[in-house]
């Protein structure tokens, strides 16, 4: 089945590159950024403004990783300018073959579904999409978002977080997790959302996730604590066990890629989050462990960790969601960090199946932080 899907995507990609169709109307999905037309942008951006039209546009520099990202600067006619329509938008797409193949393992479906179906249910600081669509045959996709670069400061692996800023991250996660622990949408109208367990299995089935993670772990030796590195042969099996354990845990909506680069600041300590391509059903403990292990240097995590976990549990309880004891939550936290480590060992050794997703300095910083947490927490020995 996986081979059939891959071959179907390859054929569709070859057809798109051969025929080079233009995107001209609402519902079209551009196969490349140079396939966008003013007519398509008019349909996407001006539909609620009578008489408005896009007259020209300009593409910003390429930014490729797991997705193909571009900022688009837009010119309008007088009606569009008078209405104050946005002078720029930010887009995420799957246009290169490697991106279509990688993100076909649920990520494209997950992000489009998040913006079209889940985002309206949430009261958190995260963008809403202007347009989000994908083709389930070719897995070409595009998500058009407001360009918030002038409103917020995007974080990086070098961002220094105050404790209050980390608590703001936990406020957001607890609000989201609690909303779907209390509500029943994941069992009803959103039951088709991918689970983290299925995403993990699909990555291993379609892209040899195990080999990517094992190679990345070995390549990260310089930042991995020696005690943990000596147990390299145990890490994958423990990671698989931690993912399987999610079947016994309460299921909620999770972001699933909550490293610091996916967060932004709207003020010194007020945090928002972006990039929902890994979102779906999962365990809140993984989001919590992944967030705290990447949000701050190891020294701060060690000093604040237990208090921050208690803070999160308090905020989760405030939503009306059931909350385990601290000791139970702490064991879940210790265990669920293992697949966060896998998310970053995967990025260190790009292959034909895995594009070069992150700059090396970012990857090594986060791998150092996460692996230190795995070692501190004795995560290989939780169960």
Secondary structure, 3 states (H helix, E strand, C coil): CHHHHHHHHHHHHHHHHHHCCCECCCCCCCCCHHHECHHHHHHHHCCCCCCCCEEEEEECCCEECCCEEEEEEEEECHHHHHCCCCCEEEEEEECCHHHHHHHCCCHHHHHHHHHHHHHHHCCCCCCCEEEEEECCCCCCEEEEEECCCCCCEECCCCCCCCHHHHHHHHHHHHHHHHHHHHCCHHHCCCCCCCEHHHHHHHHHHHHCHHHHHHHHHHHCHHHCCHHHHCCHHHHHHHHHHHHHHHHHCCCEEECCCCCHHHEEECCCCCEEECCCCCCEEECHHHHHHHHHHHHCCHHHHHHHHHHHHHHHHHHHHHCCCCCCCHHHHHHHHHHHHHHHHHHHHHHHCCCCCCCCCCCHHHHHHHHHHHHHHHHHCCHHHCC
